[in-house]
Each structure stands twice: as structure tokens, then as C-alpha cells.
């Protein structure tokens, strides 16, 4: 673990978290645009690997077009996308109860999955995402299902908080913690730190693990994900993680720096 160095000049595939790493809500962090342009200049590729399941890939494309960052469908691997692949493989044709945003529900339906937001017969699993449209009725419904039926329980990501321009708001992990207090059950999480997203990026691009750098602001998801996938990692201190956290964490990044601008300076 060391401060970011020019050693990263051999990196070609940059896997970036979004919230707290390159942006807060609709505001880019200083240096982000310069970094993205430089990655393209050196023949590299950036892919955004986010645990934020409130938006579909198409939603993110629309958002990033407003940032003036060149993106397409291959530029994003989200926890909702990874969860949809997992659910399609394990529960195809079975009914799934979903606690999540309208965008998340729409994305799951786009994969041909049978989903409901109501208590019905024949539900095979309950799925929870980061839901900024949450209401108490949704909480009541999933608690009833998990307490009265022997069904599987899946969460998109274990993040406790999501960075915002004013600080943090509860993320999927915090929502699931609240549910756990009532039902005494924890979900199986699909997003980071599960290495699935990194492996998908490597498979789709053809870059090698040694050419890859995971960049994020959370140690227990972003950095742990890179460690689990055996690729180098860099933590930035613009989101959840702070310098003091590096002393105690079991998830030691390869590199650390203050902001994405520091990484740009090293590959400039």
C-alpha cells in the first residue's frame, strides 16, 4: 500500500466507482473529465462499476451524456445488471418480489424476469436494491414475506451509505440491516465486493488483470472487489474512506490518493 505513483502508466483498463469517486449527484469531481480524455488518448478503456442500483444502464448513459463523458452500453457494469444476470440464471420463469426503484424493476423486466412488488403466491425469492423511492409499505411487505415463507433473499449490494453533495444517505446495505433487525435474516449480496463485475469487465474487453486498476472511495466494497479479483486498486478520499481508515482496514489498497485528479496527473 503506497501513495499513487507513475507505476500506473502501464494500466489500460480503469474500473471506476461513480458516487464519491468521480461525481456527487450531478456534479463531477475536479479532474474527472481530464482523466477520461487521457484514458482514451492512451488507447485504454474506462468502465464504471457501480453498486448503485437505482438506475439502469440507459439511465446512466443519459446522465453521463450531460457530463460530456463519451459512453455507450459497454461503459457500465452495475450491481443491478449483475443481479439481473444472477437472477436470470437461477430463477428464470420464477416469480420474484422486488424492493427497488421503478428503474430497477424495469431493468429486471427487460431481462425477461417475472417480478412483482406485491405479496403473491409462488414467489421464489425476495430481491432488495438501493431504493431512493422507499416507503414503509415496501418494508412491511418484504418483512411479511421473509417471516412467513421459506424463500431466498438477495441484495444488490452491501454498501451502508451512498455519498451525496451534502454527505451520505442510507444505501442498500443499510436498508437490509433495517430488515434484518425485524426478520433475523441477511441477504446474499451480488454487487461489489463480489469479483463478478471485475471478471465481467476483463472478459468483455480482453485486457489482462495486470493492466487493470479498480478505483473507488469505499474500502469494503470497491477495494475489496479488486482484491477479490486479483487486480490492483486505488482508493480516493473524496467519498466514504479517509486516510485514517487505512490503518485498521483488512482491505488494503495497492495505492491511495486524495482525488481522481491525482490519478490523472500520474497518467498524463
C-alpha positions as CSV (number, residue, x, y, z in Angstrom):
1,X,0.0,0.0,0.0
2,X,1.5,3.3,-1.1
3,X,0.7,6.7,-2.4
4,X,-0.2,6.7,-6.1
5,X,2.8,6.6,-8.4
6,X,3.7,6.7,-12.1
7,X,3.7,2.8,-12.0
8,X,0.1,3.0,-13.1
9,X,1.2,4.2,-16.5
10,X,1.0,0.6,-17.7
11,X,-2.7,0.4,-16.8
12,X,-5.1,0.3,-19.7
13,X,-8.4,-0.8,-18.1
14,X,-9.8,1.6,-15.4
15,X,-12.8,0.3,-13.5
16,X,-14.3,3.2,-11.6
17,X,-16.9,3.6,-8.9
18,X,-19.2,6.6,-9.5
19,X,-20.7,8.1,-6.3
20,X,-17.9,9.7,-4.3
21,X,-15.2,8.7,-6.8
22,X,-15.9,10.8,-9.9
23,X,-19.1,12.6,-9.0
24,X,-21.6,13.7,-6.4
25,X,-25.1,13.6,-7.7
26,X,-25.0,15.7,-10.9
27,X,-21.6,17.4,-10.1
28,X,-18.3,16.0,-11.4
29,X,-15.3,15.9,-9.1
30,X,-12.4,18.1,-10.4
31,X,-10.1,16.3,-12.8
32,X,-12.6,13.7,-13.9
33,X,-13.1,14.9,-17.5
34,X,-9.3,15.3,-17.9
35,X,-8.8,11.7,-16.6
36,X,-11.4,10.2,-19.0
37,X,-9.9,12.0,-22.0
38,X,-6.4,10.8,-21.1
39,X,-7.5,7.2,-20.8
40,X,-8.9,7.4,-24.4
41,X,-5.7,9.1,-25.6
42,X,-3.5,6.2,-24.4
43,X,-5.8,3.6,-26.0
44,X,-7.3,2.5,-22.8
45,X,-10.9,2.0,-21.6
46,X,-12.9,3.1,-18.6
47,X,-15.8,1.2,-17.3
48,X,-18.0,2.4,-14.4
49,X,-18.7,-0.4,-11.9
50,X,-21.2,0.9,-9.5
51,X,-23.3,-0.7,-6.7
52,X,-25.9,2.0,-7.2
53,X,-29.0,0.0,-8.3
54,X,-31.3,3.0,-8.5
55,X,-30.5,3.5,-12.2
56,X,-30.5,1.3,-15.3
57,X,-27.6,1.3,-17.7
58,X,-29.6,3.5,-20.1
59,X,-30.3,5.9,-17.2
60,X,-26.6,6.2,-16.6
61,X,-25.9,6.8,-20.3
62,X,-28.3,9.7,-20.2
63,X,-26.7,11.1,-17.1
64,X,-23.1,10.8,-18.4
65,X,-24.0,12.5,-21.7
66,X,-24.9,15.5,-19.6
67,X,-21.4,15.2,-18.1
68,X,-19.9,15.3,-21.7
69,X,-18.2,11.9,-21.0
70,X,-18.3,9.6,-24.0
71,X,-20.1,6.4,-23.0
72,X,-22.1,3.6,-24.5
73,X,-23.7,0.4,-23.3
74,X,-20.2,-1.2,-22.7
75,X,-19.2,1.6,-20.4
76,X,-21.2,0.5,-17.4
77,X,-21.4,-2.7,-15.2
78,X,-23.9,-2.1,-12.4
79,X,-25.0,-4.1,-9.4
80,X,-28.5,-4.2,-10.9
81,X,-27.1,-5.6,-14.2
82,X,-25.0,-8.2,-12.4
83,X,-28.0,-9.1,-10.2
84,X,-30.3,-9.4,-13.2
85,X,-27.8,-11.9,-14.7
86,X,-27.7,-13.9,-11.5
87,X,-31.5,-13.9,-11.2
88,X,-31.9,-14.9,-14.8
89,X,-29.6,-17.9,-14.4
90,X,-31.1,-19.1,-11.1
91,X,-34.8,-18.0,-11.2
92,X,-35.7,-17.8,-14.8
93,X,-39.5,-18.2,-15.2
94,X,-40.0,-18.0,-11.4
95,X,-41.7,-15.1,-9.7
96,X,-39.5,-12.6,-7.8
97,X,-40.6,-10.0,-5.2
98,X,-38.6,-6.8,-5.7
99,X,-38.0,-3.9,-3.4
100,X,-36.3,-1.2,-5.5
101,X,-36.8,1.8,-7.8
102,X,-39.0,1.8,-10.8
103,X,-35.9,1.9,-12.9
104,X,-34.5,-1.3,-11.2
105,X,-37.8,-3.1,-11.7
106,X,-37.9,-2.1,-15.4
107,X,-34.4,-3.3,-15.9
108,X,-35.2,-6.7,-14.4
109,X,-38.3,-7.0,-16.6
110,X,-36.0,-6.1,-19.5
111,X,-34.2,-9.4,-18.9
112,X,-37.4,-11.3,-19.2
113,X,-37.7,-11.9,-15.4
114,X,-41.1,-12.2,-13.7
115,X,-41.2,-9.6,-11.0
116,X,-43.8,-8.3,-8.6
117,X,-43.9,-5.6,-5.9
118,X,-46.9,-7.2,-4.2
119,X,-47.4,-10.2,-1.9
120,X,-48.5,-13.0,-4.2
121,X,-48.5,-16.8,-4.4
122,X,-45.5,-18.6,-5.9
123,X,-42.7,-16.1,-5.0
124,X,-39.4,-17.8,-5.2
125,X,-37.1,-15.0,-3.8
126,X,-37.1,-11.5,-2.4
127,X,-34.7,-9.0,-4.0
128,X,-33.6,-5.7,-2.4
129,X,-31.9,-2.8,-4.2
130,X,-30.8,0.7,-3.2
131,X,-34.2,2.3,-3.2
132,X,-34.5,6.1,-3.1
133,X,-38.2,5.7,-3.6
134,X,-38.6,3.7,-0.5
135,X,-41.8,3.7,1.6
136,X,-42.9,1.9,4.7
137,X,-45.3,-0.4,2.8
138,X,-42.4,-1.9,0.9
139,X,-40.7,-2.7,4.1
140,X,-43.8,-4.3,5.6
141,X,-44.3,-6.4,2.5
142,X,-40.8,-7.8,2.4
143,X,-40.8,-8.5,6.2
144,X,-44.0,-10.4,5.9
145,X,-42.6,-12.5,3.0
146,X,-39.3,-13.3,4.8
147,X,-41.1,-14.1,8.1
148,X,-43.9,-16.3,6.7
149,X,-42.3,-18.0,3.7
150,X,-39.2,-20.0,3.1
151,X,-37.9,-18.1,0.2
152,X,-34.4,-16.9,-0.9
153,X,-33.2,-13.4,-0.1
154,X,-30.9,-11.4,-2.4
155,X,-29.4,-7.9,-2.1
156,X,-27.9,-6.0,-4.9
157,X,-25.0,-4.6,-2.8
158,X,-23.8,-4.3,0.8
159,X,-23.0,-0.5,0.8
160,X,-24.2,1.1,4.0
161,X,-24.2,4.6,2.7
162,X,-24.3,6.4,-0.7
163,X,-22.3,9.7,-1.0
164,X,-24.1,12.9,-1.9
165,X,-23.2,16.5,-2.2
166,X,-24.2,17.1,1.4
167,X,-22.7,13.9,3.0
168,X,-24.4,10.5,2.9
169,X,-27.8,8.7,2.7
170,X,-28.6,5.1,3.6
171,X,-27.8,2.6,0.8
172,X,-28.9,-1.0,0.1
173,X,-26.8,-2.4,3.0
174,X,-28.4,-0.1,5.5
175,X,-31.9,-0.9,4.1
176,X,-31.1,-4.6,4.5
177,X,-29.7,-4.0,8.0
178,X,-33.1,-2.5,9.0
179,X,-34.9,-5.5,7.6
180,X,-32.5,-7.9,9.4
181,X,-33.5,-6.3,12.7
182,X,-37.1,-7.5,12.1
183,X,-36.6,-10.8,10.3
184,X,-33.2,-12.0,11.6
185,X,-32.0,-12.8,8.0
186,X,-29.2,-11.4,5.9
187,X,-29.3,-11.4,2.1
188,X,-26.8,-12.9,-0.4
189,X,-25.2,-9.8,-1.9
190,X,-24.3,-9.8,-5.7
191,X,-22.5,-6.5,-6.2
192,X,-19.1,-5.4,-5.0
193,X,-17.1,-6.8,-3.2
194,X,-18.2,-9.9,-5.3
195,X,-15.5,-10.1,-8.0
196,X,-18.1,-10.9,-10.6
197,X,-18.2,-7.3,-12.0
198,X,-14.4,-7.1,-12.5
199,X,-14.3,-10.5,-14.1
200,X,-17.1,-9.5,-16.5
201,X,-15.1,-6.4,-17.5
202,X,-12.0,-8.4,-18.1
203,X,-13.9,-10.9,-20.2
204,X,-15.6,-8.3,-22.3
205,X,-12.5,-6.1,-23.0
206,X,-9.7,-8.7,-23.3
207,X,-7.4,-6.7,-21.1
208,X,-5.2,-8.6,-18.6
209,X,-5.5,-8.3,-14.8
210,X,-2.1,-6.7,-14.6
211,X,-3.3,-3.9,-17.0
212,X,-6.3,-3.2,-14.7
213,X,-6.9,-0.7,-11.9
214,X,-10.0,-0.6,-9.8
215,X,-10.6,3.0,-8.4
216,X,-13.1,3.7,-5.7
217,X,-13.9,5.5,-2.4
218,X,-15.0,2.5,-0.3
219,X,-12.6,0.0,1.2
220,X,-15.1,-2.8,2.0
221,X,-16.7,-2.8,-1.5
222,X,-14.6,-1.1,-4.2
223,X,-11.2,-2.0,-2.9
224,X,-12.3,-5.5,-1.6
225,X,-13.8,-6.2,-5.0
226,X,-10.4,-5.5,-6.7
227,X,-8.6,-7.6,-4.1
228,X,-11.0,-10.5,-4.6
229,X,-10.4,-10.3,-8.4
230,X,-6.6,-10.1,-8.0
231,X,-6.2,-6.7,-9.7
232,X,-4.5,-3.5,-8.4
233,X,-6.7,-1.0,-6.6
234,X,-6.6,2.7,-5.8
235,X,-8.7,4.4,-3.1
236,X,-9.6,8.1,-3.3
237,X,-10.6,10.2,-0.3
238,X,-13.4,12.1,-1.8
239,X,-16.1,9.8,-0.6
240,X,-16.5,7.4,2.4
241,X,-12.9,6.3,3.0
242,X,-10.4,8.5,4.7
243,X,-6.7,8.3,5.3
244,X,-7.1,7.2,8.9
245,X,-9.2,4.2,7.8
246,X,-6.2,2.6,6.1
247,X,-4.6,1.7,9.4
248,X,-7.4,-0.6,10.6
249,X,-9.0,-2.0,7.4
250,X,-8.3,-5.6,6.2
251,X,-8.8,-4.3,2.7
252,X,-5.5,-2.6,1.9
253,X,-5.5,-0.8,-1.5
254,X,-2.5,-1.0,-3.7
255,X,-2.4,2.8,-3.9
256,X,-4.1,5.7,-2.2
257,X,-4.6,9.4,-3.2
258,X,-6.8,12.3,-2.5
259,X,-8.8,12.6,-5.7
260,X,-9.2,11.3,-9.2
261,X,-7.2,14.3,-10.3
262,X,-4.1,12.8,-8.7
263,X,-4.5,9.7,-10.8
264,X,-4.9,11.8,-13.9
265,X,-1.6,13.6,-13.1
266,X,0.2,10.2,-13.0
267,X,-1.0,9.1,-16.4
268,X,-0.8,12.5,-18.1
